[in-house]
């Protein structure tokens, strides 16, 4: 089987290496014998097939924990999960995980060969649990963390569904009126009414524009939508857009609180897993967003200079008044990870209340704007009918 590996050699930058081997462990050993340090290993058989649905990590952790608590060994639990899996790609991932463990690797080492499936946070938690012998608790802790982190994200997504549907239908109705309805009214009014009438002249001008450029407008809108989707999918463009959002006066502050709450909860999870402060800060560097990456680097530097964790975060603008007070108490009592979880919960609740408040105001306002636009257009279409009625009398 062909394996694609990301490797590192002393004095050189990371590079890609392809090896033919019988198993993941064999491929890793071959690379290490050549003087490489293996960062990641992927089987070409799996990498060539794109998985339509992501690996159900939360469900895997939950079911794996239940089987372990029921008394099954690690290999028996993984074999059971692989046999019950109906998705062939997910089944292949579980079988590769099982094969690595049967070849003598620990669970964390086996997961580290599949970093595209198992996040570094879960791997770190499992590695710590292997020394304490409490793997089910580590899996439960990761599931609780994942649910809490996704709670705010799911609330934002659910709050945006209704406005997105309203805007989509509003645009479709507007295009229907522009392309099909207004040109017909324009043809009727052109021969029956004077062009001096205000509403009639507007409808005639709009009908003339629609007959000439309706197709161009539709193609342009579709092009803009496709371009926007493509732009969002590009990491570089998405990073620039995030940077622009961070600079907005009101929204930027809310983004800061959102990213800080994720940072607090993730860092608390790492501390509970036994990770050091400096290693934890390095691992969460990608969770703060573009607006706070420089602040994190400053915090790491200050901790290296001997500052306390709370002092470093305060001087790096990575705290809020509530979080700072909780962190100081946590450092004094030795419960910093618990206080970070309390800070994360406080700010998550704050953001959820803000999302609910904005939704209650935004949805009626959006309905009013769309109703005024479409209703005004329909009213302008029917006003000339009164002129026709008065002319008949």
C-alpha positions in Angstrom: 0.0 0.0 0.0 1.3 3.5 -0.9 1.5 6.0 2.0 1.9 9.7 1.7 3.9 11.2 4.6 4.7 14.7 5.9 8.2 14.4 7.3 10.9 16.6 8.9 14.7 16.2 8.9 17.0 18.3 11.1 18.1 21.5 9.4 15.4 21.2 6.7 11.8 22.3 6.2 8.9 19.8 6.3 8.5 17.9 3.0 6.3 15.2 1.5 7.5 11.6 1.2 5.8 8.6 -0.4 6.6 5.0 0.6 5.3 1.6 -0.3 4.6 -0.4 2.9 2.5 -3.1 4.3 1.0 -1.1 7.1 1.1 2.4 8.7 3.6 1.2 11.3 5.9 -0.2 8.6 5.8 3.1 6.7 6.6 5.0 9.8 9.6 2.8 10.6 10.9 3.1 7.1 10.8 6.9 7.2 12.5 7.0 10.6 15.2 4.6 9.4 15.9 7.2 6.6 16.5 9.9 9.3 13.1 11.6 9.0 10.8 12.6 11.8 7.2 11.7 10.8 4.6 14.5 11.3 1.7 12.9 9.5 0.9 9.7 7.6 -2.0 9.2 5.1 -2.9 6.2 3.1 -3.3 7.0 -0.6 -6.2 4.6 -0.8 -8.2 6.8 1.5 -6.8 10.2 0.4 -7.9 9.6 -3.1 -11.5 9.2 -2.1 -13.1 12.3 -0.8 -15.4 11.8 2.1 -18.8 13.4 1.5 -19.6 13.5 5.2 -17.1 14.2 8.0 -16.1 11.5 10.4 -18.6 11.4 13.3 -16.0 12.2 16.0 -18.5 13.1 18.8 -20.5 9.9 18.2 -17.3 7.9 18.1 -16.1 9.3 21.4 -19.5 8.6 23.0 -19.9 5.0 21.8 -16.2 4.2 22.4 -16.6 5.5 26.0 -19.7 3.4 26.6 -18.1 0.2 25.4 -15.0 0.8 27.5 -17.1 1.4 30.6 -19.0 -1.8 29.8 -15.8 -3.8 30.3 -14.6 -4.3 26.7 -10.9 -4.0 25.9 -9.7 -1.2 23.6 -9.3 -3.5 20.7 -12.6 -5.2 21.2 -14.4 -1.8 21.4 -12.7 -0.5 18.2 -13.5 -3.8 16.4 -17.1 -3.6 17.5 -17.4 0.0 16.2 -15.7 -0.9 12.9 -18.2 -3.8 12.3 -21.2 -1.7 13.0 -20.1 1.2 10.8 -22.0 1.3 7.5 -19.9 4.1 5.8 -16.9 2.3 4.1 -14.6 5.2 4.6 -15.3 5.6 8.3 -15.0 1.8 8.7 -11.6 2.0 7.0 -10.5 4.7 9.4 -11.5 2.6 12.4 -9.8 -0.5 11.0 -6.6 1.4 10.5 -6.8 2.7 14.0 -7.3 -0.9 15.3 -4.4 -2.2 13.2 -2.0 0.4 14.6 -2.9 -0.6 18.1 -2.6 -4.3 17.4 0.9 -3.5 16.0 1.9 -2.1 19.4 1.2 1.6 19.2 -0.8 3.4 21.9 -4.2 4.9 21.1 -2.8 8.5 21.0 0.0 7.4 18.7 -2.5 5.7 16.4 -4.7 8.8 16.4 -1.7 11.0 15.6 -1.4 9.2 12.3 -4.8 10.5 11.3 -4.7 14.2 12.3 -7.2 15.0 9.5 -9.8 13.1 11.6 -8.7 13.3 15.2 -7.9 16.9 16.4 -4.8 17.6 18.4 -6.8 18.4 21.5 -8.4 15.0 21.6 -5.0 13.3 21.0 -3.5 15.3 23.9 -6.3 14.3 26.2 -6.0 10.6 25.3 -2.2 10.7 25.8 -2.7 12.1 29.3 -5.4 9.5 30.0 -3.0 6.7 29.0 -0.8 7.6 31.9 -3.6 8.0 34.4 -5.6 5.0 33.1 -8.8 6.9 32.8 -9.6 6.9 29.1 -13.4 7.0 29.4 -13.3 10.2 31.5 -11.0 11.8 28.9 -13.5 10.9 26.1 -16.4 12.2 28.2 -14.5 15.5 28.9 -13.8 16.0 25.2 -17.5 15.4 24.3 -18.6 17.9 26.9 -16.1 20.4 25.6 -17.2 19.9 21.9 -20.9 20.4 22.8 -20.1 23.6 24.7 -17.9 25.0 22.0 -20.5 24.2 19.3 -23.4 25.6 21.3 -22.9 29.2 20.3 -22.0 28.4 16.8 -25.2 26.4 16.3 -27.2 29.2 17.8 -25.8 31.7 15.4 -26.4 29.3 12.4 -30.0 28.6 13.4 -30.6 32.4 13.9 -29.4 33.1 10.4 -31.5 30.5 8.6 -34.8 32.4 8.7 -33.3 35.7 7.5 -31.5 33.8 4.7 -34.8 32.2 3.6 -36.6 35.5 3.7 -33.9 37.3 1.6 -33.8 34.4 -0.9 -37.6 34.4 -1.5 -37.6 38.2 -1.6 -34.9 38.2 -4.3 -36.8 35.6 -6.3 -40.1 37.5 -6.1 -38.4 40.7 -7.1 -36.7 39.0 -10.1 -40.0 37.4 -11.1 -41.7 40.8 -11.1 -38.9 42.4 -13.0 -38.5 39.7 -15.7 -42.1 38.6 -16.3 -44.7 40.9 -14.8 -43.4 44.5 -15.3 -42.7 44.1 -19.0 -46.3 43.0 -19.6 -47.7 45.9 -17.7 -45.3 48.2 -19.5 -46.6 47.0 -22.9 -50.2 47.7 -21.8 -49.5 51.2 -20.4 -47.4 52.2 -23.4 -50.3 52.4 -25.7 -53.0 53.4 -23.2 -51.4 56.1 -21.0 -49.4 59.3 -21.4 -45.7 59.1 -20.6 -46.1 62.2 -18.5 -47.7 60.3 -15.6 -45.2 59.7 -12.8 -46.0 56.1 -12.0 -46.6 55.2 -15.7 -43.2 56.7 -16.8 -41.5 54.7 -14.0 -43.1 51.4 -15.0 -42.4 52.1 -18.7 -38.7 52.9 -18.0 -38.4 49.8 -15.7 -40.1 47.6 -18.3 -37.8 48.8 -21.1 -34.7 48.2 -18.9 -36.0 44.7 -17.9 -36.6 43.7 -21.6 -33.1 44.7 -22.5 -31.0 43.7 -19.5 -33.0 41.1 -17.5 -30.8 38.3 -18.7 -27.7 40.3 -17.9 -29.0 41.1 -14.4 -29.7 37.4 -13.6 -26.3 36.2 -14.9 -24.6 39.0 -12.9 -26.4 38.0 -9.7 -25.6 34.3 -10.2 -22.0 35.3 -10.9 -21.8 37.4 -7.8 -23.1 34.6 -5.6 -20.7 32.0 -7.1 -17.8 34.5 -6.7 -18.8 35.1 -3.1 -18.9 31.3 -2.4 -15.5 30.8 -4.1 -14.0 33.7 -2.2 -15.2 32.4 1.2 -13.7 29.0 0.4 -10.3 30.5 -0.1 -8.3 30.7 3.2 -6.4 33.8 2.2 -9.5 35.8 1.2 -11.4 34.5 4.2 -8.5 35.7 6.5 -8.7 39.2 4.9 -12.5 39.3 5.4 -12.1 38.3 9.0 -9.5 41.1 9.5 -12.0 43.6 8.1 -14.7 42.4 10.4 -12.4 42.7 13.4 -12.0 46.4 12.6 -15.7 47.2 12.7 -16.5 49.2 15.9 -19.4 47.1 17.3 -19.1 43.8 15.6 -15.4 43.6 16.1 -15.9 43.6 19.9 -18.4 40.8 19.7 -16.0 38.7 17.6 -13.3 39.3 20.2 -15.6 38.0 23.0 -16.6 35.0 20.8 -13.0 34.0 20.1 -11.9 34.6 23.7 -14.7 32.3 25.0 -13.5 29.6 22.7 -9.9 30.2 23.8 -10.8 30.0 27.5 -12.8 26.7 27.1 -10.1 25.1 25.0 -7.3 26.1 27.2 -9.1 24.8 30.3 -9.5 21.5 28.5 -5.8 21.4 27.8 -4.9 22.2 31.4 -7.2 19.4 32.6 -5.4 17.1 30.3 -2.1 17.8 32.0 -0.6 20.1 29.4 1.7 22.9 30.4 0.8 26.5 29.9 3.3 27.2 27.2 2.4 24.1 25.2 -1.3 24.9 25.6 -0.8 28.4 24.3 1.0 27.0 21.2 -1.8 24.5 20.5 -4.7 27.1 20.7 -2.9 29.6 18.5 -5.3 28.9 15.6 -8.5 29.5 17.6 -8.2 33.2 18.4 -8.8 34.6 15.0 -6.8 37.1 13.0 -7.4 40.0 15.4 -5.8 38.3 18.5 -2.9 36.2 17.0 -0.3 38.9 17.8 -1.8 39.2 21.3 -1.2 35.5 21.9 2.4 35.8 20.8 2.9 38.7 23.2 1.4 36.6 26.1 3.7 33.7 25.4 6.7 36.1 25.4 5.6 37.6 28.7 5.2 34.2 30.4 8.6 33.3 29.1 9.9 36.4 30.9 8.5 35.3 34.2 5.1 37.0 34.3 2.1 35.1 35.8 -0.5 33.7 33.4 -3.1 36.4 34.4 -0.6 39.2 34.1 0.5 38.0 30.7 -3.1 37.8 29.4 -4.0 41.1 30.9 -1.1 43.0 29.3 -1.8 41.2 26.0 -5.5 42.2 25.9 -6.7 38.7 26.1 -9.0 39.2 29.1 -12.2 40.9 30.0 -12.9 42.4 33.5 -14.9 39.3 34.5 -12.3 36.8 33.1 -9.4 38.7 34.8 -11.1 38.5 38.2 -11.8 34.8 37.8 -8.3 34.0 36.6 -6.7 35.7 39.6 -8.8 33.7 42.0 -8.0 30.5 40.0 -4.2 31.2 40.3 -4.4 31.7 44.0 -6.5 28.6 44.7 -4.9 26.3 42.1 -8.2 26.0 40.1 -7.3 28.0 37.0 -8.8 25.4 34.6 -12.1 25.6 36.4 -12.1 29.4 36.5 -11.4 29.5 32.7 -14.4 27.2 32.2 -16.5 29.6 34.3 -15.2 32.6 32.2 -16.0 30.7 29.0 -19.6 29.9 30.1 -20.2 33.5 31.2 -19.1 35.0 27.9 -20.9 32.3 25.9 -24.2 33.1 27.7 -23.5 36.8 27.0 -23.1 36.1 23.3 -26.2 33.9 23.2 -28.3 36.7 24.7 -26.8 39.2 22.2 -27.7 36.9 19.3 -31.2 36.4 20.5 -31.6 40.2 21.0 -30.3 41.0 17.5 -32.5 38.3 16.0 -35.6 39.7 17.5 -34.8 43.1 16.1 -33.3 42.1 12.8 -36.0 39.7 11.6 -39.0 42.1 11.8 -36.8 44.9 10.3 -35.8 42.6 7.4 -39.4 41.7 6.8 -40.4 45.3 6.8 -37.7 46.3 4.3 -38.5 43.5 1.9 -42.3 44.2 2.2 -41.8 47.9 1.5 -39.6 47.2 -1.6 -41.9 44.6 -3.1 -45.1 46.2 -2.0 -43.9 49.6 -3.4 -43.1 48.0 -6.7 -46.5 46.3 -6.9 -48.2 49.6 -5.9 -46.3 51.5 -8.7 -47.5 48.8 -11.2 -51.2 49.3 -10.3 -51.4 53.1 -9.8 -51.7 53.7 -13.6 -54.8 51.6 -13.6 -56.6 54.3 -11.8 -55.6 56.7 -14.6 -57.1 54.3 -17.1 -60.3 54.0 -15.1 -60.6 57.8 -14.9 -60.0 58.1 -18.7 -62.8 55.6 -19.4 -65.3 57.7 -17.3 
